[in-house]
Amino acid sequence: MSVIQSNYAKGIIAVAYPSIAGAATAMRFVHQLAAAPAAGDILELAMVPAGCRVIDMILDSDELDTDAAATMTLDVGLMSGAFGEEGARTSGAEFFSGSALAQTGGSERPSLKTAFRTSKSNIDRSIGIKFSAVAAAFQAGTIGLTVIVSTE
């Protein structure tokens, strides 16, 4: 298992921060997967800024598993450690658990109640995409996450 850092996590691309208290701010994060991730790999894709909580999100993906009996599944959740931190980390499944979206491509919104019950933190937190089950026949493509946060 390894952590794959997006350009956001590496600090190459800046992340927006809400400028008005209580206002919702949408942030779009994308990553091009050129090589097949291994089972348990985590893509550190997005950030929840300090003082904010997630109020909604949209996960989108190209078809990353082209096998007739596709197997790739994704968990999306908050990661341990600080945003951009290197080393061994874990990722939860507060937003999506066992999503089969990458098998066919498309988009989806969370249906788990935990997705709408996150709390604020005093540090920037990472949102990770864990590849719970790998692709039977991997095809390179883009995976994206639109995160809507609020300072409430």
C-alpha positions in Angstrom: 0.0 0.0 0.0 1.3 3.4 -0.9 0.0 7.0 -0.9 -0.3 8.6 -4.3 -0.2 12.4 -3.9 -2.1 14.7 -6.2 -0.6 18.0 -7.3 -2.8 19.6 -4.7 -1.3 17.5 -1.9 2.2 18.2 -3.3 1.5 22.0 -3.1 1.8 22.5 -6.9 -1.8 23.6 -7.3 -3.3 26.0 -4.7 -6.5 25.2 -2.9 -9.4 27.8 -2.4 -10.5 28.9 1.1 -14.0 30.3 1.9 -13.8 34.1 2.1 -17.2 34.7 3.7 -18.3 33.1 7.0 -21.1 30.6 6.4 -20.8 30.7 2.6 -20.5 27.5 0.7 -17.3 27.2 -1.4 -16.9 24.5 -4.1 -13.5 23.2 -4.9 -12.7 20.9 -7.9 -9.9 18.4 -7.6 -8.7 16.1 -10.4 -6.0 13.5 -10.9 -4.9 11.6 -14.0 -4.2 7.9 -13.1 -1.6 6.7 -15.7 -0.7 3.5 -13.9 -2.8 0.9 -12.2 -3.0 1.4 -8.4 -2.4 -1.6 -6.1 -5.0 -2.9 -3.7 -5.0 -0.6 -0.6 -3.3 2.3 -2.4 -4.6 5.7 -1.4 -4.9 8.8 -3.7 -4.5 11.9 -1.5 -6.7 14.0 -3.8 -8.4 16.8 -2.0 -8.3 19.1 1.1 -10.8 20.3 3.6 -9.3 23.6 4.9 -8.9 24.3 8.6 -12.1 25.7 10.1 -14.4 24.1 7.5 -16.5 21.1 7.2 -17.7 19.2 4.1 -21.4 19.8 3.3 -21.5 17.9 0.0 -19.4 16.5 -2.8 -19.6 14.9 -6.2 -17.2 12.0 -7.2 -16.6 11.5 -10.9 -14.4 9.1 -12.8 -13.6 7.7 -16.2 -14.0 4.0 -16.8 -10.8 2.8 -15.1 -11.6 -0.9 -15.2 -12.6 -2.2 -18.7 -12.9 -5.9 -17.9 -16.4 -7.4 -18.6 -16.4 -8.5 -15.0 -14.9 -5.3 -13.5 -13.8 -5.4 -9.9 -12.4 -1.9 -9.0 -14.0 -0.4 -5.9 -13.3 2.9 -4.1 -13.6 4.2 -0.6 -13.5 7.9 -0.1 -12.9 9.5 3.3 -10.8 11.6 5.6 -7.1 10.7 5.9 -5.0 10.4 9.0 -2.2 13.0 9.3 -1.9 16.5 8.0 -2.6 17.5 4.4 0.4 16.8 2.2 2.2 14.8 4.8 4.3 12.0 3.5 4.7 8.5 5.1 2.2 5.8 6.1 -1.4 7.0 6.4 -4.9 5.6 6.5 -8.1 6.7 4.7 -11.6 6.3 5.9 -14.9 5.8 4.1 -17.1 8.6 5.5 -18.2 9.8 2.0 -18.2 6.6 -0.2 -17.8 3.0 0.7 -17.3 0.3 -1.9 -18.2 2.6 -4.8 -18.2 0.8 -8.2 -18.1 4.1 -10.1 -14.7 3.5 -11.7 -16.0 0.2 -13.2 -18.2 2.1 -15.7 -17.4 5.8 -15.3 -19.8 8.5 -14.4 -20.6 10.6 -11.3 -22.3 10.1 -8.0 -23.1 11.9 -4.7 -22.7 10.5 -1.3 -25.5 8.4 0.2 -23.9 7.7 3.5 -25.2 9.7 6.4 -21.6 10.1 7.7 -20.8 12.2 4.6 -23.1 15.0 5.9 -22.0 14.8 9.5 -18.3 15.8 9.4 -17.0 18.4 11.8 -14.6 21.3 11.6 -10.9 20.8 12.5 -8.2 23.3 13.4 -5.9 21.7 10.7 -6.1 21.2 7.0 -7.3 17.6 6.4 -6.9 15.4 3.4 -9.6 13.5 1.5 -8.3 10.2 0.2 -9.6 7.7 -2.4 -8.6 4.2 -1.3 -8.6 1.5 -4.0 -10.2 -1.3 -2.0 -10.3 -3.7 -4.9 -8.0 -3.2 -8.0 -9.0 -3.2 -11.6 -9.3 -6.5 -13.5 -8.2 -4.6 -16.6 -6.9 -1.1 -15.8 -7.3 1.7 -18.3 -5.7 5.1 -17.6 -8.1 7.9 -16.9 -9.2 10.8 -14.8 -10.8 10.7 -11.4 -12.2 13.9 -9.9 -13.9 15.2 -6.7 -15.9 18.4 -6.3 -15.9 19.2 -2.6 -18.3 21.8 -1.2 -17.2 23.2 2.2 -18.5 25.8 4.6 -17.1 27.6 7.7 -20.6 27.6 9.3 
